[in-house]
Amino acid sequence: MLNDLRFAVRLLWKSPGFTTVAIVALALGIGANTAIFSLVNSVLLRPLPFRDSGRLAIFWETDPAQGFNRQGPSGPNYLEFRDQSKSFEDMALLEQGTGTVTGFGEPQQIPALRVTRNFLPVLGFTPILGRNFAPSEDWNQRVLILSYGAWERYYGKDPAVVGKKMLMDDIPYQVIGVLPRNYWFPDPGEVLAPWGDTDLRHRSLYSHSFGVFGHLKPGVSVQQANAS
């Protein structure tokens, strides 16, 4: 083995161009495999960082007559599912959007989520500062919960941020809470704003821009929920 190793080193030393290419190819291969493993490990192997993630399910609507398959439920349908389902113990809704933040230098467009008031409890997250949305709060109250990154970037991690204002789309919102650093959700949102039942009830049945998820009751399978 030692003789073979010495011979290989001498050959590589005599061909520096080939040696450089070989090292770069090895580095790229190792880096790509490491990245792929990290992705698979975080998405497929590790449990999702949510409360009772093994019972968490996503809702889709299918309607061949309207020509769509696997779309998010409409606002009124979400309310009907939530109130009548016997297979789920809870259910939450979100809608992706963006907002233009001003007052912190150059205006910045950031991703935002408009969510039902039980969004964080269903996922199992609690604000580290302030509070969650109150049962009476909806879009008209103009309140926001900040992500940890937004709190750090715009307010310098000010511990007295709760109660301060943030201008988004030229509308002043009151900050009521800050999410923990480990908060994660597939749809990014630097700020969360609340949906109320009245708002959702008046949305069109043909508006399928929402994401809906919830926990299956213990012992209920996805197949049973589909059939119910």
C-alpha positions in Angstrom: 0.0 0.0 0.0 2.8 2.4 0.9 4.5 1.8 -2.5 1.3 2.3 -4.4 0.6 5.5 -2.4 4.1 6.8 -3.2 3.7 6.0 -6.9 0.3 7.8 -7.0 1.8 10.9 -5.3 4.7 11.0 -7.8 2.3 10.7 -10.8 0.0 13.5 -9.4 3.1 15.7 -8.7 4.2 15.3 -12.3 0.8 16.3 -13.7 -0.3 19.4 -11.7 -3.1 20.2 -14.2 -4.7 16.8 -13.8 -4.2 17.0 -10.0 -6.0 20.3 -9.8 -9.0 19.1 -11.9 -9.2 15.9 -9.8 -9.2 17.9 -6.5 -11.8 20.3 -7.8 -14.0 17.5 -9.1 -13.8 15.7 -5.7 -14.6 18.9 -3.9 -17.6 19.6 -6.0 -18.8 16.0 -5.7 -18.4 16.0 -1.9 -20.1 19.4 -1.6 -23.0 18.4 -3.8 -23.6 15.2 -1.9 -23.3 17.0 1.4 -25.9 19.6 0.3 -28.3 16.9 -1.0 -28.0 14.9 2.2 -28.6 18.0 4.3 -31.8 18.7 2.3 -33.0 15.1 2.5 -32.1 15.0 6.2 -34.0 18.2 7.1 -37.1 17.6 4.9 -37.5 13.8 4.9 -35.6 12.2 7.7 -36.0 14.6 10.6 -39.5 15.2 12.0 -41.0 18.6 11.0 -40.5 21.2 13.8 -44.3 21.4 14.5 -46.5 20.2 17.4 -47.6 16.6 16.7 -46.2 16.8 13.2 -47.0 13.1 12.5 -50.7 14.0 12.6 -50.5 17.3 10.6 -52.2 17.2 7.2 -52.7 19.7 4.4 -56.2 20.2 2.8 -56.8 20.3 -0.9 -59.9 20.9 -2.9 -60.6 19.0 -6.2 -63.4 19.9 -8.5 -63.3 18.4 -12.0 -66.4 20.3 -13.1 -64.5 23.6 -12.5 -61.3 22.1 -14.0 -59.0 22.2 -11.0 -57.2 19.6 -8.9 -55.4 20.0 -5.6 -56.1 23.7 -4.9 -56.4 25.4 -1.6 -59.9 25.7 -0.1 -61.8 28.9 -0.4 -62.4 31.0 2.7 -66.1 30.0 3.2 -65.2 26.3 2.6 -62.4 26.5 5.2 -65.0 27.7 7.7 -67.3 24.9 6.8 -64.6 22.2 7.0 -63.4 23.6 10.4 -66.9 23.7 11.9 -68.2 20.3 10.5 -65.2 18.0 10.3 -65.2 15.0 12.7 -61.8 13.9 11.7 -59.7 16.9 12.7 -59.1 18.3 16.2 -58.0 21.7 14.8 -57.5 23.6 11.6 -55.7 26.8 10.5 -55.5 28.9 7.3 -52.9 31.1 5.7 -52.6 33.3 2.6 -49.3 34.4 1.1 -48.6 38.0 0.2 -46.1 40.8 0.3 -45.9 44.3 1.8 -43.7 47.3 1.3 -42.1 48.4 4.6 -41.1 52.0 5.0 -39.5 54.0 7.7 -36.2 52.0 7.9 -34.2 53.5 5.1 -35.0 52.5 1.6 -38.5 50.9 1.2 -38.4 47.1 1.2 -40.9 44.6 -0.1 -41.0 41.7 2.2 -43.0 38.4 2.3 -46.0 38.4 4.6 -48.6 35.9 5.7 -52.2 36.6 6.6 -53.2 33.8 9.0 -56.1 32.7 11.2 -55.7 33.6 14.8 -54.9 30.0 15.8 -52.1 29.6 13.3 -49.3 29.6 15.8 -51.0 27.4 18.4 -51.7 24.8 15.8 -48.1 24.7 14.7 -46.9 24.8 18.3 -45.1 28.1 18.4 -45.4 30.9 21.1 -44.1 34.5 20.7 -41.0 35.2 22.8 -42.2 38.8 23.2 -45.7 40.0 23.4 -48.6 37.7 22.6 -50.5 35.8 20.0 -53.6 37.3 18.1 -56.6 37.8 20.4 -59.9 36.1 19.5 -61.4 39.5 18.6 -58.6 40.7 16.3 -58.9 40.6 12.6 -57.7 42.6 9.6 -59.4 45.8 10.8 -57.3 46.0 14.0 -54.0 46.4 12.0 -51.8 44.3 14.3 -48.7 42.3 13.3 -46.4 39.6 14.8 -42.8 40.0 13.6 -40.4 37.2 12.7 -37.2 37.1 14.7 -35.3 38.3 11.6 -37.6 41.3 11.1 -37.3 42.2 14.8 -33.6 42.0 14.6 -33.3 43.8 11.2 -35.8 46.7 11.7 -35.8 47.2 15.5 -32.3 46.0 16.5 -33.9 43.4 18.8 -35.4 46.1 20.9 -37.0 44.3 23.9 -39.6 47.2 24.1 -40.8 46.6 20.5 -44.3 45.5 21.5 -46.6 48.4 21.0 -44.5 50.2 18.4 -45.7 50.9 14.9 -44.6 49.5 11.5 -45.6 51.2 8.3 -46.5 48.7 5.6 -48.0 49.7 2.3 -48.4 53.2 4.0 -50.7 51.7 6.7 -49.5 51.8 10.3 -49.6 48.5 12.1 -49.0 47.8 15.8 -46.5 45.2 16.7 -48.0 42.8 19.3 -45.4 40.0 19.3 -42.1 38.5 18.1 -41.7 35.0 16.9 -38.9 32.7 18.3 -35.7 32.3 16.4 -36.5 28.6 15.7 -39.9 29.4 14.1 -40.1 27.9 10.6 -42.8 27.4 8.0 -42.5 26.4 4.3 -44.1 29.6 3.2 -41.9 32.5 4.3 -43.4 35.5 6.1 -41.5 38.3 7.8 -44.7 39.5 9.4 -48.0 37.8 10.3 -51.4 39.5 10.2 -54.7 38.0 11.3 -57.7 36.8 9.3 -61.1 36.9 11.1 -64.1 34.7 10.4 -66.1 37.5 9.0 -63.4 38.4 6.5 -63.2 34.8 5.3 -66.9 34.4 5.1 -67.2 37.2 2.6 -64.4 35.9 0.4 -65.5 34.4 -2.9 -66.1 30.6 -3.1 -64.0 30.7 -6.3 -60.9 32.3 -4.6 -58.5 29.4 -3.9 -55.5 31.3 -2.7 -55.4 29.8 0.8 -53.4 27.1 2.4 -55.2 25.0 5.1 -53.7 22.5 7.5 -54.7 20.8 10.7 -54.2 17.9 13.1 -55.9 14.6 12.5 -57.6 13.3 15.6 -55.7 10.5 17.3 -56.4 7.2 15.6 -57.8 8.8 12.4 -55.9 8.1 9.2 -55.7 10.3 6.1 -57.8 7.7 4.2 -60.5 7.9 6.8 -60.5 11.7 6.8 -60.8 11.7 3.0 -63.8 9.4 3.2 -65.6 11.4 5.8 
